[in-house]
Amino acid sequence: MKNNRIILKAFPIFTFYSKMKYFLLFGLLLTGSFFSHGQELAVLKYDGGGDWYSNPTSLPNLISFCNEKLQTVLEPKPQTVEPGSTDIFQYPFVHMTGHGNVFFSEEDAANLRNYLFSGGFLHIDDNYGINEYIRRELKKVFPEKELTELPAEHPIFSTAFAFPKGLPKIHEHDGKRPQAFGLFENDRLMVLFTYETDLGNGWENQEVHNDPQEVRLKALQMGANIIKYVFQN
């Protein structure tokens, strides 16, 4: 992972709270502790009543798959982080999922914006039911940006394993095609929203959903693509 590229990104300053946070993070940079746990991943614990904790075995299984197949050195147990916490700046990759409502306070939105502009990455996997809520809340974070669909030719679909048709379909619920949406700053992908695929269910222990092995493998390979893309860009 190119930590220097992440560290040297500028932190936007929006409110007095954000300005104070900027100086705190700058102090962490000077002491050498910024992103000191750069090989840890985290799950986003958000407010609103949605089940942020769903798919508890998914991210640990993806981490294990990446460490085996991509020779990454990721800590086997992901951490939990809240959107308004300065702790989020320790994690280059934050995963978010759920079925229900999501709510970001103004402080959460400002902190997430700073985190993403400074080089962080948020992967949102719709576990069927989060779509309308996360689109609304992302507007608080980036009111000037729109989610755009990633074409099948985007490198995230081929960085480790080839998906020539783009995002694979893992679980069928309502007959819609799988789509990957992104939020960009210049050419850098900051937020990936995987919709109508249910990657996280495919990452879970086999006995949870009794998916065929080839389906689980597709989900894990696509997840590995995401991890590799984030860590090499």
C-alpha positions in Angstrom: 0.0 0.0 0.0 1.3 3.5 -0.9 0.9 5.1 2.5 2.8 8.2 1.5 0.2 9.0 -1.2 -2.5 8.8 1.4 -0.7 10.8 4.0 0.2 13.7 1.7 -3.4 14.4 0.7 -4.8 17.7 1.9 -7.5 17.8 4.5 -10.5 20.1 3.6 -11.5 22.4 6.4 -15.2 23.1 6.7 -16.2 24.0 10.3 -14.4 24.8 13.5 -14.8 21.1 14.5 -13.1 20.1 11.2 -10.4 22.6 11.7 -9.6 21.3 15.2 -9.6 17.8 13.8 -7.2 18.8 11.1 -4.6 20.0 13.6 -5.1 16.8 15.6 -4.5 14.6 12.5 -1.5 16.8 11.5 -0.1 16.1 14.9 -0.5 12.4 14.4 1.3 12.7 11.1 4.2 14.4 12.7 4.5 11.8 15.5 4.4 9.0 12.9 1.3 7.4 14.2 -1.0 8.4 11.3 -2.2 5.2 9.6 0.1 3.2 11.9 -2.4 0.3 11.5 -2.5 0.6 7.8 -3.1 -3.1 7.3 -6.3 -3.2 9.4 -9.7 -2.9 7.8 -12.9 -1.7 9.5 -16.7 -2.0 9.4 -18.7 1.2 9.7 -21.1 1.4 12.6 -23.7 4.0 11.6 -26.8 5.4 13.2 -30.4 5.2 11.9 -31.5 1.8 13.0 -30.1 -0.2 10.1 -28.3 -3.5 10.8 -24.7 -2.3 10.2 -23.6 -5.5 11.9 -25.1 -7.9 9.4 -22.9 -10.5 7.7 -20.5 -10.8 10.6 -18.3 -13.5 9.0 -18.0 -11.8 5.6 -15.1 -9.4 6.0 -13.0 -11.8 8.1 -13.4 -14.4 5.3 -12.5 -11.9 2.6 -9.4 -10.9 4.6 -8.4 -14.5 4.8 -8.9 -15.0 1.1 -6.8 -12.0 0.2 -4.0 -13.0 2.5 -4.0 -16.4 0.9 -4.5 -15.5 -2.7 -3.0 -12.1 -3.0 -0.3 -12.4 -0.3 -1.7 -9.3 1.5 -0.8 -8.9 5.2 -4.2 -7.9 6.6 -5.1 -8.3 10.2 -7.5 -11.2 10.4 -10.0 -9.4 12.6 -11.6 -6.2 11.2 -12.2 -3.3 13.6 -15.4 -1.4 14.1 -15.4 2.4 13.5 -18.0 5.2 13.7 -18.3 7.7 10.9 -17.7 10.7 13.2 -14.7 9.3 15.0 -11.1 10.3 14.3 -10.2 6.6 14.5 -11.5 6.2 11.0 -8.3 7.8 9.7 -6.4 4.7 10.8 -8.1 2.5 8.2 -7.4 2.7 4.5 -10.5 0.6 3.8 -13.9 0.8 5.5 -16.7 -1.5 4.7 -20.4 -0.7 5.1 -23.5 -2.9 4.7 -27.0 -3.4 6.0 -30.7 -3.7 5.1 -32.3 -0.6 6.6 -32.1 3.1 7.5 -28.8 5.0 7.6 -28.3 8.4 9.3 -25.2 10.6 9.2 -25.1 13.6 11.5 -23.5 16.8 10.2 -20.4 15.9 12.2 -20.4 12.3 10.7 -20.7 13.8 7.2 -17.9 16.3 7.7 -15.6 13.6 9.1 -16.3 11.1 6.3 -15.7 13.8 3.8 -12.3 14.6 5.3 -11.5 11.0 5.5 -12.3 10.3 1.9 -10.6 13.4 0.6 -7.5 12.5 2.5 -7.2 9.1 0.8 -9.6 6.8 2.6 -11.9 4.4 0.8 -15.5 3.4 1.6 -17.1 0.3 0.2 -20.9 0.1 0.6 -22.4 -3.2 -0.1 -26.2 -3.1 -0.4 -27.6 -6.1 1.5 -30.9 -5.3 -0.2 -32.7 -2.4 1.5 -29.9 0.2 2.1 -30.0 1.8 -1.4 -32.5 4.7 -0.8 -31.0 5.6 2.6 -27.4 5.6 1.6 -28.0 7.7 -1.5 -29.7 10.3 0.7 -26.9 10.3 3.3 -24.1 10.4 0.8 -25.6 13.7 -0.4 -24.8 15.1 3.1 -21.2 14.0 2.6 -20.8 15.2 -1.0 -23.7 17.4 -2.0 -21.9 18.4 -5.2 -21.2 14.8 -6.4 -23.3 12.2 -8.1 -22.9 8.4 -8.0 -21.9 7.2 -11.5 -22.0 3.6 -12.7 -18.6 2.0 -13.3 -18.3 0.5 -16.8 -17.2 -3.2 -17.2 -13.9 -1.9 -18.4 -13.0 -0.3 -15.1 -9.8 -1.8 -13.7 -11.5 -2.7 -10.5 -13.1 -5.6 -12.4 -9.7 -7.0 -13.5 -7.0 -6.0 -11.0 -6.7 -9.6 -9.7 -9.4 -11.7 -11.2 -11.2 -11.1 -14.5 -14.8 -10.1 -14.5 -15.3 -9.0 -18.2 -19.0 -8.3 -17.7 -18.4 -6.2 -14.6 -20.0 -6.8 -11.2 -21.1 -10.4 -10.7 -24.5 -11.4 -9.3 -24.3 -13.3 -6.1 -27.8 -13.4 -4.6 -31.0 -12.9 -6.6 -33.8 -10.9 -5.0 -35.8 -8.9 -7.5 -34.4 -9.6 -10.9 -32.4 -6.4 -11.3 -28.9 -6.5 -12.8 -25.9 -5.9 -10.5 -24.4 -2.4 -10.7 -21.3 -0.8 -9.2 -21.5 2.9 -8.6 -18.7 5.3 -7.6 -17.9 8.7 -6.2 -14.7 10.2 -7.5 -12.4 13.0 -6.7 -10.7 13.8 -10.0 -9.9 10.3 -11.2 -9.6 8.7 -7.8 -12.4 6.3 -6.7 -13.3 7.2 -3.1 -16.6 5.4 -2.6 -17.7 2.2 -4.2 -21.4 1.2 -3.9 -22.1 -2.3 -5.0 -25.9 -2.7 -5.7 -28.1 -5.7 -6.5 -25.2 -8.2 -6.0 -25.0 -9.0 -2.3 -21.2 -9.6 -2.3 -21.1 -9.7 1.5 -23.5 -12.7 1.6 -21.2 -14.5 -0.7 -18.2 -13.8 1.6 -20.0 -15.3 4.6 -19.4 -18.8 5.9 -20.7 -21.4 3.5 -23.3 -22.7 6.0 -24.9 -19.3 6.4 -26.5 -19.2 3.0 -25.5 -22.6 1.5 -24.3 -21.0 -1.7 -22.5 -23.2 -4.2 -18.8 -23.0 -4.0 -18.5 -21.3 -7.4 -20.8 -18.5 -6.3 -18.8 -17.9 -3.1 -15.6 -18.0 -5.1 -17.0 -15.3 -7.5 -17.9 -13.1 -4.5 -14.5 -13.5 -2.8 -12.6 -12.9 -6.1 -14.6 -9.7 -6.7 -13.9 -8.6 -3.1 -10.2 -9.3 -3.6 -10.3 -7.1 -6.7 -11.7 -4.3 -4.6 -9.0 -4.8 -1.9 -6.2 -4.9 -4.4 -7.5 -1.9 -6.3 -7.6 0.2 -3.1 -4.2 -0.8 -1.8 -2.4 -0.3 -5.1 -4.0 3.1 -5.9 
